[in-house]
Amino acid sequence: MAKSAEKRGKDETKAAEKKVKSTGKPAGGARGGITAPVTPSADLAEIVGKNDLPRSEVVSKVWDYIKKHDLQDAKDRRQINADDKLEKIFGKKSASMFEMNKFLSAHLTAKKD
């Protein structure tokens, strides 16, 4: 029987903690790219919240917002019709789903260590 993602995550966390205790060195793993925490701008924080989040979580929350407010175009679902909050992010009234990440990245700053 396959492990659930939650069970795998817990097992990996336990293994990483054990490694840190035994070696005294930090555990490796995915801490960059899409999993690295980013800080949203004030405009983006109105949609996703002001806390630091991984980039993937920011995109997920923006999609939740789009679906909750029914902002996808009825004829072409790839187009997003921006409301007032999203227009601040996109800089225009409509954007394609493929452009969205480009606009989001301008409103995210990577956390400095």
DSSP file (Angstrom, degrees, kcal/mol; ACC not computed):
  #  RESIDUE AA STRUCTURE BP1 BP2  ACC     N-H-->O    O-->H-N    N-H-->O    O-->H-N    TCO  KAPPA ALPHA  PHI   PSI    X-CA   Y-CA   Z-CA
    1    1 A M              0   0    0      0, 0.0     2,-0.1     0, 0.0     0, 0.0   0.000 360.0 360.0 360.0 133.6    0.0    0.0    0.0
    2    2 A A        -     0   0    0      1,-0.1     2,-0.2     0, 0.0     0, 0.0  -0.406 360.0-114.4 -73.8 146.7    1.4    3.4   -1.0
    3    3 A K        -     0   0    0     -2,-0.1    -1,-0.1     1,-0.1     2,-0.1  -0.521  30.1-115.4 -76.9 146.4    2.1    6.0    1.7
    4    4 A S     >  -     0   0    0     -2,-0.2     4,-2.6     1,-0.1     5,-0.2  -0.398  26.2-111.5 -74.6 161.5    0.0    9.1    1.7
    5    5 A A  H  > S+     0   0    0      1,-0.2     4,-2.4     2,-0.2     5,-0.1   0.878 119.7  52.8 -61.7 -37.4    1.8   12.4    1.0
    6    6 A E  H  > S+     0   0    0      2,-0.2     4,-2.2     1,-0.2    -1,-0.2   0.918 109.9  47.3 -64.9 -43.0    1.2   13.5    4.6
    7    7 A K  H  > S+     0   0    0      2,-0.2     4,-2.5     1,-0.2    -2,-0.2   0.909 112.5  49.8 -64.9 -42.8    2.7   10.3    6.0
    8    8 A R  H  X S+     0   0    0     -4,-2.6     4,-2.6     1,-0.2    -2,-0.2   0.916 110.4  51.1 -61.0 -42.8    5.7   10.6    3.6
    9    9 A G  H  X S+     0   0    0     -4,-2.4     4,-2.2     1,-0.2    -2,-0.2   0.905 110.6  47.8 -61.4 -42.9    6.2   14.2    4.8
   10   10 A K  H  X S+     0   0    0     -4,-2.2     4,-2.4     2,-0.2    -1,-0.2   0.912 112.4  49.5 -64.8 -42.3    6.1   13.2    8.4
   11   11 A D  H  X S+     0   0    0     -4,-2.5     4,-2.3     1,-0.2    -2,-0.2   0.908 111.7  48.4 -62.9 -42.2    8.6   10.4    7.8
   12   12 A E  H  X S+     0   0    0     -4,-2.6     4,-2.3     2,-0.2    -1,-0.2   0.877 110.7  51.3 -66.2 -37.5   11.0   12.8    6.0
   13   13 A T  H  X S+     0   0    0     -4,-2.2     4,-2.5     2,-0.2    -2,-0.2   0.927 110.4  48.5 -64.5 -44.8   10.7   15.4    8.7
   14   14 A K  H  X S+     0   0    0     -4,-2.4     4,-2.3     1,-0.2    -2,-0.2   0.911 112.0  49.5 -60.8 -42.8   11.6   12.8   11.4
   15   15 A A  H  X S+     0   0    0     -4,-2.3     4,-2.1     1,-0.2    -1,-0.2   0.897 111.2  49.1 -64.3 -40.5   14.5   11.5    9.3
   16   16 A A  H  X S+     0   0    0     -4,-2.3     4,-2.3     2,-0.2    -2,-0.2   0.910 111.0  49.4 -66.2 -42.2   15.8   15.1    8.8
   17   17 A E  H  X S+     0   0    0     -4,-2.5     4,-2.1     1,-0.2    -2,-0.2   0.900 110.8  50.7 -63.3 -40.1   15.5   15.9   12.5
   18   18 A K  H  X S+     0   0    0     -4,-2.3     4,-2.2     1,-0.2    -1,-0.2   0.901 110.1  50.1 -63.1 -41.6   17.4   12.6   13.4
   19   19 A K  H  X S+     0   0    0     -4,-2.1     4,-2.6     1,-0.2     5,-0.4   0.906 109.4  51.0 -64.4 -42.3   20.2   13.6   10.9
   20   20 A V  H  X S+     0   0    0     -4,-2.3     4,-2.3     1,-0.2    -1,-0.2   0.913 111.5  47.8 -62.1 -43.3   20.5   17.1   12.4
   21   21 A K  H  < S+     0   0    0     -4,-2.1    -1,-0.2     1,-0.2    -2,-0.2   0.894 116.3  43.1 -65.1 -40.6   20.8   15.6   15.9
   22   22 A S  H  < S+     0   0    0     -4,-2.2    -2,-0.2    -5,-0.2    -1,-0.2   0.863 128.3  25.5 -77.1 -35.5   23.4   13.0   14.9
   23   23 A T  H  < S-     0   0    0     -4,-2.6    -3,-0.2     2,-0.2    -2,-0.2   0.699  88.7-135.2-102.5 -22.1   25.6   15.2   12.7
   24   24 A G  S  < S+     0   0    0     -4,-2.3    -4,-0.1    -5,-0.4    -3,-0.1   0.487  70.6 113.2  77.5   1.5   25.0   18.7   14.1
   25   25 A K  S    S-     0   0    0     -6,-0.4    -1,-0.3     1,-0.1    -2,-0.2  -0.777  76.7 -98.3-104.0 150.1   24.7   19.9   10.5
   26   26 A P        -     0   0    0      0, 0.0     2,-0.1     0, 0.0    -1,-0.1  -0.322  42.8-106.0 -65.8 150.5   21.4   21.2    8.9
   27   27 A A        -     0   0    0      1,-0.1   -11,-0.1   -11,-0.0   -10,-0.0  -0.467  31.1-128.5 -74.4 146.2   19.4   18.8    6.9
   28   28 A G        +     0   0    0     -2,-0.1     2,-0.3   -12,-0.0    -1,-0.1  -0.145  49.4 113.8 -78.9-175.8   19.5   19.3    3.1
   29   29 A G  S    S-     0   0    0     -2,-0.0     2,-0.8   -13,-0.0     3,-0.1  -0.787  70.3 -34.6 138.8 179.3   16.3   19.4    1.1
   30   30 A A        +     0   0    0     -2,-0.3     3,-0.0     1,-0.2    -2,-0.0  -0.609  64.8 137.9 -76.6 108.2   14.3   21.7   -1.1
   31   31 A R        +     0   0    0     -2,-0.8     2,-0.2     5,-0.1    -1,-0.2   0.285  56.6  63.7-129.6   5.3   14.6   25.2    0.3
   32   32 A G  S >  S+     0   0    0      4,-0.1     3,-1.7    -3,-0.1     4,-0.2  -0.594  86.9  19.0-119.9-177.6   14.9   27.2   -2.9
   33   33 A G  G >  S+     0   0    0      1,-0.3     3,-0.9    -2,-0.2    22,-0.3  -0.330 127.8   0.3  62.3-127.6   12.9   27.9   -6.0
   34   34 A I  G 3  S+     0   0    0      1,-0.2    22,-1.6    -2,-0.1    21,-0.3   0.683 135.8  51.5 -73.4 -18.1    9.2   27.4   -5.6
   35   35 A T  G <  S+     0   0    0     -3,-1.7    -1,-0.2    19,-0.2    -2,-0.2   0.548  83.2 106.8 -95.2  -7.8    9.4   26.2   -2.0
   36   36 A A  S <  S-     0   0    0     -3,-0.9    19,-0.9    -4,-0.2     2,-0.1  -0.487  79.6-109.0 -71.5 137.5   11.4   29.2   -0.7
   37   37 A P  E     -A   54   0A   0      0, 0.0    74,-1.4     0, 0.0     2,-0.3  -0.441  38.8-170.6 -68.7 139.0    9.4   31.6    1.4
   38   38 A V  E     -AB  53 110A   0     15,-3.1    15,-2.1    72,-0.2    72,-0.2  -0.917  20.5-126.4-127.8 155.3    8.6   34.9   -0.3
   39   39 A T  E     - B   0 109A   0     70,-3.0    70,-2.0    -2,-0.3    13,-0.1  -0.897  24.9-136.8-104.2 123.1    7.1   38.2    1.1
   40   40 A P  E     - B   0 108A   0      0, 0.0    68,-0.2     0, 0.0    64,-0.0  -0.455  20.9-112.2 -77.3 151.4    4.1   39.5   -0.8
   41   41 A S     >  -     0   0    0     66,-2.2     4,-2.4    -2,-0.1     5,-0.1  -0.204  36.8 -98.5 -69.0 170.7    3.7   43.2   -1.5
   42   42 A A  H  > S+     0   0    0      1,-0.2     4,-0.8     2,-0.2     7,-0.1   0.891 125.2  50.1 -60.6 -40.0    1.0   45.3    0.2
   43   43 A D  H >4 S+     0   0    0      1,-0.2     3,-0.7     2,-0.2     4,-0.3   0.923 114.2  43.1 -65.4 -44.0   -1.2   44.9   -2.9
   44   44 A L  H >> S+     0   0    0      1,-0.2     4,-2.4     2,-0.2     3,-1.6   0.819 103.7  66.6 -71.2 -30.7   -0.8   41.2   -3.1
   45   45 A A  H 3X S+     0   0    0     -4,-2.4     4,-1.7     1,-0.3    -1,-0.2   0.758  88.3  67.9 -63.2 -24.0   -1.2   40.8    0.7
   46   46 A E  H << S+     0   0    0     -4,-0.8    -1,-0.3    -3,-0.7    -2,-0.2   0.776 113.0  31.1 -63.6 -24.8   -4.8   41.9    0.3
   47   47 A I  H <4 S+     0   0    0     -3,-1.6    -2,-0.2    -4,-0.3    -1,-0.2   0.852 134.2  24.1 -99.3 -46.6   -5.4   38.6   -1.6
   48   48 A V  H  < S-     0   0    0     -4,-2.4    -3,-0.2     1,-0.2     3,-0.2   0.545 108.7-105.5-102.8  -8.7   -3.0   36.1    0.0
   49   49 A G     <  -     0   0    0     -4,-1.7    -1,-0.2    -5,-0.4    -2,-0.1  -0.173  30.2 -89.5  97.4 162.3   -2.3   37.5    3.4
   50   50 A K  S    S+     0   0    0     -2,-0.1    -1,-0.1    -5,-0.1    -5,-0.1   0.561  88.9 104.5 -90.3  -7.9    0.8   39.3    4.7
   51   51 A N  S    S-     0   0    0     -3,-0.2     2,-0.2    -6,-0.1   -13,-0.1  -0.362  82.7 -96.9 -73.5 152.5    2.7   36.3    6.0
   52   52 A D        +     0   0    0    -13,-0.1   -13,-0.2   -15,-0.1    -1,-0.1  -0.483  52.2 175.8 -66.2 136.6    5.7   34.9    4.2
   53   53 A L  E     -A   38   0A   0    -15,-2.1   -15,-3.1    -2,-0.2     2,-0.1  -0.950  36.6 -94.8-138.7 156.1    4.6   31.9    2.0
   54   54 A P  E >>  -A   37   0A   0      0, 0.0     4,-1.8     0, 0.0     3,-0.7  -0.461  41.5-114.9 -65.8 149.8    6.2   29.6   -0.5
   55   55 A R  H 3> S+     0   0    0    -19,-0.9     4,-2.2   -21,-0.3     5,-0.2   0.864 116.5  57.1 -54.9 -39.1    5.7   30.8   -4.1
   56   56 A S  H 3> S+     0   0    0    -22,-1.6     4,-2.0     1,-0.2    -1,-0.3   0.877 106.0  49.6 -62.3 -37.1    3.6   27.7   -4.9
   57   57 A E  H <> S+     0   0    0     -3,-0.7     4,-2.4   -23,-0.3    -1,-0.2   0.850 107.5  54.5 -70.2 -35.2    1.2   28.6   -2.0
   58   58 A V  H  X S+     0   0    0     -4,-1.8     4,-2.2     2,-0.2    -2,-0.2   0.943 109.7  46.6 -62.1 -47.8    0.9   32.2   -3.3
   59   59 A V  H  X S+     0   0    0     -4,-2.2     4,-2.3     1,-0.2    -2,-0.2   0.904 112.0  51.7 -61.7 -41.9   -0.2   31.0   -6.7
   60   60 A S  H  X S+     0   0    0     -4,-2.0     4,-2.2     1,-0.2    -1,-0.2   0.910 110.2  47.9 -61.5 -43.6   -2.6   28.6   -5.1
   61   61 A K  H  X S+     0   0    0     -4,-2.4     4,-2.1     2,-0.2    -1,-0.2   0.861 109.9  52.5 -68.0 -35.3   -4.2   31.3   -3.0
   62   62 A V  H  X S+     0   0    0     -4,-2.2     4,-2.5     2,-0.2    -1,-0.2   0.920 110.0  48.8 -65.6 -42.1   -4.5   33.6   -6.0
   63   63 A W  H  X S+     0   0    0     -4,-2.3     4,-2.6     2,-0.2     5,-0.2   0.892 109.1  52.9 -64.2 -38.9   -6.3   30.9   -8.0
   64   64 A D  H  X S+     0   0    0     -4,-2.2     4,-2.6     2,-0.2    -1,-0.2   0.919 110.5  48.0 -59.6 -43.1   -8.6   30.3   -5.0
   65   65 A Y  H  X S+     0   0    0     -4,-2.1     4,-2.1     2,-0.2    -2,-0.2   0.913 111.0  50.5 -62.7 -44.6   -9.4   34.0   -5.1
   66   66 A I  H  <>S+     0   0    0     -4,-2.5     5,-2.4     1,-0.2     6,-0.3   0.920 115.0  42.6 -61.2 -45.0  -10.0   34.0   -8.8
   67   67 A K  H ><5S+     0   0    0     -4,-2.6     3,-1.0     3,-0.2    -2,-0.2   0.889 111.8  54.0 -70.8 -39.1  -12.4   31.0   -8.6
   68   68 A K  H 3<5S+     0   0    0     -4,-2.6    -1,-0.2     1,-0.2    -2,-0.2   0.883 116.2  38.6 -62.3 -38.4  -14.2   32.3   -5.5
   69   69 A H  T 3<5S-     0   0    0     -4,-2.1    -1,-0.2    -5,-0.2    -2,-0.2   0.287 109.1-123.4 -97.5   9.5  -14.9   35.7   -7.2
   70   70 A D  T < 5 +     0   0    0     -3,-1.0    -3,-0.2    -4,-0.2    -4,-0.1   0.930  55.4 153.5  50.2  58.0  -15.7   34.0  -10.6
   71   71 A L      < +     0   0    0     -5,-2.4    10,-3.7    -6,-0.1     2,-0.3   0.438  31.1 106.6 -99.0  -1.5  -13.0   36.1  -12.5
   72   72 A Q  B    S-C   80   0B   0     -6,-0.3     8,-0.2     8,-0.2     5,-0.2  -0.596  82.6-103.5 -77.1 140.8  -12.3   33.6  -15.3
   73   73 A D        -     0   0    0      6,-2.6     6,-0.1     3,-0.5    -1,-0.1  -0.373  22.9-136.2 -63.2 139.0  -13.7   34.7  -18.6
   74   74 A A  S    S+     0   0    0      1,-0.2     3,-0.2     2,-0.1    -1,-0.1   0.869 101.4  36.6 -67.3 -37.6  -16.8   32.7  -19.5
   75   75 A K  S    S+     0   0    0      1,-0.3     2,-0.5     2,-0.0    -1,-0.2   0.876 129.2  29.6 -84.3 -39.5  -15.8   32.2  -23.2
   76   76 A D    >   -     0   0    0      1,-0.1     3,-2.2     3,-0.1    -3,-0.5  -0.879  65.8-169.0-125.1  97.3  -12.1   31.7  -22.7
   77   77 A R  T 3  S+     0   0    0     -2,-0.5    -1,-0.1     1,-0.3    -3,-0.1   0.617  83.0  69.8 -64.8 -12.8  -11.3   30.2  -19.3
   78   78 A R  T 3  S+     0   0    0     -6,-0.1    19,-2.7    18,-0.1     2,-0.3   0.686  86.6  81.7 -77.0 -17.2   -7.6   31.0  -19.8
   79   79 A Q  E <   - D   0  96B   0     -3,-2.2    -6,-2.6    17,-0.2     2,-0.5  -0.714  68.6-152.4 -91.3 138.7   -8.3   34.7  -19.5
   80   80 A I  E     -CD  72  95B   0     15,-3.4    15,-2.0    -2,-0.3     2,-0.8  -0.953   5.5-149.0-112.3 121.7   -8.7   36.3  -16.0
   81   81 A N  E     - D   0  94B   0    -10,-3.7    13,-0.2    -2,-0.5     2,-0.1  -0.817  25.7-136.1 -90.7 110.4  -10.9   39.4  -15.8
   82   82 A A        -     0   0    0     11,-2.8     2,-0.1    -2,-0.8   -16,-0.0  -0.403  13.1-155.2 -74.6 137.8   -9.3   41.4  -13.0
   83   83 A D     >  -     0   0    0     -2,-0.1     4,-2.3     1,-0.0     5,-0.2  -0.241  50.1 -75.8 -88.6-168.7  -11.3   43.1  -10.3
   84   84 A D  H  > S+     0   0    0      1,-0.2     4,-1.1     2,-0.2    -2,-0.1   0.892 132.7  46.8 -60.7 -41.4   -9.9   46.1   -8.4
   85   85 A K  H  > S+     0   0    0      1,-0.2     4,-0.8     2,-0.2     3,-0.4   0.928 115.8  43.7 -68.4 -44.9   -7.5   44.1   -6.3
   86   86 A L  H  > S+     0   0    0      1,-0.2     4,-3.2     2,-0.2     5,-0.3   0.805 104.8  63.8 -71.4 -27.7   -6.1   42.0   -9.1
   87   87 A E  H  X S+     0   0    0     -4,-2.3     4,-2.5     1,-0.2    -1,-0.2   0.854  98.6  55.6 -64.5 -32.3   -5.9   45.0  -11.4
   88   88 A K  H  < S+     0   0    0     -4,-1.1    -1,-0.2    -3,-0.4    -2,-0.2   0.854 113.8  41.4 -64.4 -34.1   -3.3   46.4   -9.0
   89   89 A I  H  < S+     0   0    0     -4,-0.8    -2,-0.2    -3,-0.2    -1,-0.2   0.932 123.1  36.2 -77.9 -48.9   -1.3   43.2   -9.4
   90   90 A F  H  < S-     0   0    0     -4,-3.2    -3,-0.2     2,-0.2    -2,-0.2   0.791  92.7-138.1 -78.1 -28.9   -1.7   42.8  -13.2
   91   91 A G  S  < S+     0   0    0     -4,-2.5     2,-0.3    -5,-0.3    -3,-0.1   0.559  78.3  59.7  78.5   7.3   -1.6   46.5  -14.1
   92   92 A K  S    S-     0   0    0     -6,-0.2    -1,-0.2    -5,-0.2    -2,-0.2  -0.955  91.9-104.3-156.6 171.1   -4.5   45.9  -16.6
   93   93 A K  S    S+     0   0    0     -2,-0.3   -11,-2.8     1,-0.1     2,-0.3   0.734 100.3  26.4 -75.8 -24.4   -8.1   44.7  -16.7
   94   94 A S  E     +D   81   0B   0    -13,-0.2     2,-0.3    -7,-0.1   -13,-0.2  -0.998  60.5 171.3-144.0 143.2   -7.4   41.3  -18.2
   95   95 A A  E     -D   80   0B   0    -15,-2.0   -15,-3.4    -2,-0.3     2,-0.2  -0.988  32.1-112.9-146.8 153.2   -4.5   38.8  -18.2
   96   96 A S  E >>  -D   79   0B   0     -2,-0.3     4,-1.1   -17,-0.2     3,-0.9  -0.516  30.4-115.2 -83.7 158.2   -4.0   35.3  -19.4
   97   97 A M  T 34 S+     0   0    0    -19,-2.7     4,-0.5     1,-0.3    -1,-0.1   0.756 117.2  58.7 -63.3 -22.8   -3.3   32.6  -16.9
   98   98 A F  T 34 S+     0   0    0    -20,-0.2     4,-0.3     1,-0.2    -1,-0.3   0.769 105.7  47.7 -78.3 -25.8    0.1   32.1  -18.5
   99   99 A E  T X> S+     0   0    0     -3,-0.9     4,-1.7     1,-0.2     3,-0.8   0.692  90.1  86.8 -81.9 -20.9    1.0   35.8  -17.8
  100  100 A M  H 3X S+     0   0    0     -4,-1.1     4,-2.5     1,-0.3     5,-0.2   0.857  84.5  51.5 -53.5 -45.8   -0.1   35.6  -14.2
  101  101 A N  H 3> S+     0   0    0     -4,-0.5     4,-2.3     1,-0.2    -1,-0.3   0.852 106.8  55.4 -62.7 -34.1    3.2   34.3  -12.7
  102  102 A K  H <> S+     0   0    0     -3,-0.8     4,-0.8    -4,-0.3    -1,-0.2   0.925 111.6  43.3 -62.9 -44.0    5.1   37.1  -14.4
  103  103 A F  H  < S+     0   0    0     -4,-1.7     3,-0.4     1,-0.2     4,-0.4   0.878 112.9  52.4 -69.8 -37.7    2.9   39.7  -12.7
  104  104 A L  H >< S+     0   0    0     -4,-2.5     3,-1.9     1,-0.2    -2,-0.2   0.898 101.4  60.2 -64.8 -39.8    3.0   37.9   -9.4
  105  105 A S  H >< S+     0   0    0     -4,-2.3     3,-1.1     1,-0.3    -1,-0.2   0.799  97.1  60.1 -61.8 -28.2    6.8   37.8   -9.3
  106  106 A A  T 3< S+     0   0    0     -4,-0.8    -1,-0.3    -3,-0.4    -2,-0.2   0.692 107.4  47.4 -70.3 -17.3    6.9   41.6   -9.5
  107  107 A H  T <  S+     0   0    0     -3,-1.9   -66,-2.2    -4,-0.4     2,-0.4   0.231 100.7  80.3-107.7  11.2    5.0   41.6   -6.2
  108  108 A L  E <   -B   40   0A   0     -3,-1.1     2,-0.4   -68,-0.2   -53,-0.0  -0.961  56.3-165.5-121.4 137.2    7.1   39.0   -4.4
  109  109 A T  E     -B   39   0A   0    -70,-2.0   -70,-3.0    -2,-0.4     2,-0.1  -0.980  24.1-121.6-121.1 134.3   10.4   39.5   -2.7
  110  110 A A  E     -B   38   0A   0     -2,-0.4     2,-0.3   -72,-0.2   -72,-0.2  -0.415  31.4-109.2 -71.8 145.5   12.7   36.6   -1.7
  111  111 A K        -     0   0    0    -74,-1.4     2,-0.4    -2,-0.1    -1,-0.1  -0.580  29.0-135.1 -75.8 133.6   13.6   36.3    2.0
  112  112 A K              0   0    0     -2,-0.3    -1,-0.0     1,-0.1    -3,-0.0  -0.747 360.0 360.0 -90.8 135.8   17.2   37.2    2.7
  113  113 A D              0   0    0     -2,-0.4    -1,-0.1     0, 0.0    -2,-0.0   0.447 360.0 360.0 -87.0 360.0   19.1   34.8    5.1
